[in-house]
Amino acid sequence: MNFWETFYKNKLVLTGSGLVLLLLLISLLAPWLAPFDPGQIDLTNVLASPSMNHLFGTDPLGRDVLSRMIWGARISLKVGFVATGVAIIIGTILGALAGYYGGWVDSVIMRFVDIMLCFPTFFLILAVIAFLQPSIWNIMIIIGLTGWMGVTRLVRADFISLRERDFVQAARAIGAGDLRIIFLHILPNAMASILVAATLGIAGAILTESALSFLGIGVQPPTPSWGNILTAGYSYIDIAWWLSLYPGLAILITVVGYNLLGEGIRDSLDPRLKK
Amino acid sequence: MLKYIGKRILFMIPLLLGITIICFFVMHLAPGSPTDLQTQMNPKASAQMKERLQTLYELDKPIHVQYWSWLKKISHGNLGISFSSDHRPVTAKIMERLPITIMIEFLSLLIIIAIAIPLGVLSAVHQNSLFDKIAGVFVFIGFAIPTFWLALLLMIFFGIQLGWLPISGLRSLNYEYLTPWAQFVDLTKHLILPLFISSFGGLAGLSRYMRANMLEVIRQDYIMTARAKGMSERDVIYKHALRNALLPAITILGLSIPGLIGGSVIFETIFAIPGMGQLFYMVVMARDYPTVMGILLIGAILTLLGNLIADVAYALADPRIRIS
């Protein structure tokens, strides 16, 4: 069976890609989908419970929660993609170098990976962001800078198994340089596992961003993000359940979507991994 | 065995140095200074006063000099004095909170082991059964759910709607006046939600891992041999397969410790538990360098110790590791 056949046959994967597509559409069409301006304050209508007018209720400043969530989808998407992009770039380069050259290059890089892995990463992220000014760019980069270790390991393993193959020897024989071999010959063969890691990484980055925003050191108000709507949910936990319920549900659905898609791609690319 | 442990401990030292160097440099190279919070808010603060503060905290020296003097202090077990207004030693500040965090992490680990292992094993043994499918959904949601959101939902449901459980702190206000038994009940009630939340994330990972492992082991030749010689299915699974599937899970438990410690910031902040995670959140906000460094160091040591214990346990359980 080829990739697309396996892909279409798996209902869970279709669900996953459907969810991801839906979220992409929502973020793209946010200005037209949102029933209200996400920043429009209405002090006469604060903490209103869900109604026909405000489907998901209003927040402590009377802003429409549904509209803020629709705009928040953009933030999640941005953070997910940029943070994962940073992690993938670092992880791929380091993993490729370690796997291709081996020897001391490999030792140095893998010891560095060990150090980063046995570290309560969330502590480090928290410390760095609080010392920098919390902003969306800072958190995207920090999440990326602390999330590349898994990718490095994957890419390294792929490179080790590929570097002695015939096509690499052939490339070497016709005089291709190391960089050319790494990026044009071996890397395309490692794209499958990188793609899976990227999809799962987006889910992880979105979760981390929401936790940071919830703690007040992620995306800063008035920019709406699912995490910072939940902060209001926590403050008004005894009177406004809708502030807690809906944004979290959005995070859950998004993460489920990316996870399903990632696992589906993995199963479709490599049937051996299917359990 | 002692030689193995000794080697592992020696290996921890460069790792620990690496971690502290990264933390120290990252934090000190970040823009903004801890004196900003004390001077910017205060209109009377002059440039000279800011300079004096900088000198007091040794912030005017080059960064490698600062790191060296920090390292020298650490070697005497001195983590320095907190920058916050109480000016207490960092060691004292951390030590009064550390036991609470360790107790919760330890109990969470026990809960994770007690639930995740049977869950994973049963799913594997009854692969594709209804139980396996339900467990699969549970695991999948466990991976995707933001635990702080789950905490909010449980607080709303059990704490506010039903009023069964308290939602903040570790003790009720009248704790001092309760009988020892009532005190125990009170503490347990306060711990239920935090423990549930802190173990939830780890549950999914370990049970999924156990399931995959068990499936792998069941397909091995020696399991077929055991069946062929007429052993009961029960003995095959629980005597031969389970032991071999359990081994690698030890390492996974060791690797889950950074996540548990990192998670403590979130659930301790949400449930207002006076542990190390909550302290970390507060000192990070106040830019209290010595305390931040102290907690990062303790966190790293706890993680390395956890890994060490996991590795030693693995070596004890599996003779093949010791030989190589």
HADDOCK unambig.tbl for C-alpha pairs under 7 A between the chains (distance, minus, plus):
assign (segid A and resid 115 and name CA) (segid B and resid 15 and name CA) 5.81 0.50 0.50
assign (segid A and resid 115 and name CA) (segid B and resid 18 and name CA) 6.74 0.50 0.50
assign (segid A and resid 115 and name CA) (segid B and resid 19 and name CA) 6.24 0.50 0.50
assign (segid A and resid 118 and name CA) (segid B and resid 258 and name CA) 6.52 0.50 0.50
assign (segid A and resid 118 and name CA) (segid B and resid 303 and name CA) 6.24 0.50 0.50
assign (segid A and resid 118 and name CA) (segid B and resid 304 and name CA) 6.72 0.50 0.50
assign (segid A and resid 119 and name CA) (segid B and resid 258 and name CA) 5.88 0.50 0.50
assign (segid A and resid 119 and name CA) (segid B and resid 300 and name CA) 5.75 0.50 0.50
assign (segid A and resid 119 and name CA) (segid B and resid 303 and name CA) 6.93 0.50 0.50
assign (segid A and resid 120 and name CA) (segid B and resid 258 and name CA) 4.29 0.50 0.50
assign (segid A and resid 120 and name CA) (segid B and resid 259 and name CA) 6.25 0.50 0.50
assign (segid A and resid 120 and name CA) (segid B and resid 261 and name CA) 6.31 0.50 0.50
assign (segid A and resid 120 and name CA) (segid B and resid 262 and name CA) 5.20 0.50 0.50
assign (segid A and resid 120 and name CA) (segid B and resid 299 and name CA) 6.71 0.50 0.50
assign (segid A and resid 120 and name CA) (segid B and resid 300 and name CA) 6.94 0.50 0.50
assign (segid A and resid 121 and name CA) (segid B and resid 262 and name CA) 6.76 0.50 0.50
assign (segid A and resid 122 and name CA) (segid B and resid 262 and name CA) 5.03 0.50 0.50
assign (segid A and resid 123 and name CA) (segid B and resid 262 and name CA) 5.76 0.50 0.50
assign (segid A and resid 127 and name CA) (segid B and resid 284 and name CA) 5.73 0.50 0.50
assign (segid A and resid 128 and name CA) (segid B and resid 27 and name CA) 6.23 0.50 0.50
assign (segid A and resid 130 and name CA) (segid B and resid 284 and name CA) 6.22 0.50 0.50
assign (segid A and resid 130 and name CA) (segid B and resid 285 and name CA) 6.15 0.50 0.50
assign (segid A and resid 131 and name CA) (segid B and resid 27 and name CA) 6.93 0.50 0.50
assign (segid A and resid 131 and name CA) (segid B and resid 30 and name CA) 6.14 0.50 0.50
assign (segid A and resid 131 and name CA) (segid B and resid 32 and name CA) 6.80 0.50 0.50
assign (segid A and resid 131 and name CA) (segid B and resid 287 and name CA) 6.79 0.50 0.50
assign (segid A and resid 132 and name CA) (segid B and resid 30 and name CA) 5.85 0.50 0.50
assign (segid A and resid 132 and name CA) (segid B and resid 31 and name CA) 6.11 0.50 0.50
assign (segid A and resid 207 and name CA) (segid B and resid 146 and name CA) 6.25 0.50 0.50
assign (segid A and resid 234 and name CA) (segid B and resid 152 and name CA) 6.80 0.50 0.50
assign (segid A and resid 237 and name CA) (segid B and resid 156 and name CA) 6.61 0.50 0.50
assign (segid A and resid 238 and name CA) (segid B and resid 156 and name CA) 6.91 0.50 0.50
assign (segid A and resid 238 and name CA) (segid B and resid 160 and name CA) 6.33 0.50 0.50
assign (segid A and resid 244 and name CA) (segid B and resid 152 and name CA) 6.73 0.50 0.50
assign (segid A and resid 248 and name CA) (segid B and resid 149 and name CA) 5.72 0.50 0.50
assign (segid A and resid 252 and name CA) (segid B and resid 144 and name CA) 5.72 0.50 0.50
assign (segid A and resid 252 and name CA) (segid B and resid 145 and name CA) 5.16 0.50 0.50
assign (segid A and resid 252 and name CA) (segid B and resid 146 and name CA) 6.81 0.50 0.50
assign (segid A and resid 255 and name CA) (segid B and resid 144 and name CA) 5.32 0.50 0.50
assign (segid A and resid 256 and name CA) (segid B and resid 144 and name CA) 5.59 0.50 0.50
